[in-house]
Structure formats: structure tokens, C-alpha cells
């Protein structure tokens, strides 16, 4: 392949003029963007244990937050989720567990779940807010997915989630 210095400079100028999203290195840029927005001491997304859950015919790839530090961080600082990716919060007690969206950069839907896997409540949450989102019923689990995911899949209270890990 032959090129001149002038054509090389034109390509560099074009690359600098394009928005960052137009560059093809999506996986690298996604990792870089996540690394840049994570504060020191925050657990990176790939460090959370994962579990496969099912809701009817849908398979969910869920990161698991089963201890206080992981539950406190949750999906904070994340800029995106894969289409069927979410976070499962596992609690050691059957109670009303409330959530908020402080430092959470993407809007989410949350399903509150009893110990037997039955969804009791679903709520929609706006990014970066401190509004409380509390279920009307006690539960042992909560599952966060991209905003609108449960509605788009026809999943509502009464649906059972399969594959839930046992609380510690």
C-alpha cells in the first residue's frame, strides 16, 4: 500500500474531527470509558460474580451483589448494560429493601423478588436521582435491568425468576 505524507495528515485530521463514537474500537473504548468513570476503590464490573437467571423464556446475565460493599455500589458508575444484562441484589433477610440511583448513570427498572423467586413489585428509576424506590412487599432479592426491560419482555408481578442463588 502506498500513501503520501499529505494523505496521512488528511486521515489524521479526519479522525480527530470525527466524534469518538465513530471510531471502530468499540470494545476498547467501552472498557476505557468505564475505567475513566470508576472512582478509585470502586469494583470494576467484571469483578462481580455472575449468575444466569431465567424469566420465562428470557435468559438474564446478572452480576451478583451479595455483600454490603457490593450492594452499596451496585450499578453505580456504569455507562451501559448489554441487552439482557443486569444486577441481582441478594439480601440475608426477608424485608423491604429500598433503592436509589445516586451515581447511577443509566436509567434502570427494578424487580423486587420474594425468596421463592416470585416478582412482587416492579419500578422504573431515573438516572442520578435520590428518590427512594421501595417495594410494597418484603423480599430477599432485587433485580436491576435497563429501563423498560421488564415491560418490553411482558414480565410483571407474579412472574417467577429461576436460578436465584441462596442468601448466605
Helices and strands as residue ranges (DSSP letters): H 5-17, G 20-22, H 26-37, G 45-47, E 50-55, E 58-65, H 68-73, E 85-95, E 108-113, E 119-125, E 139-146, H 149-152, E 161-162
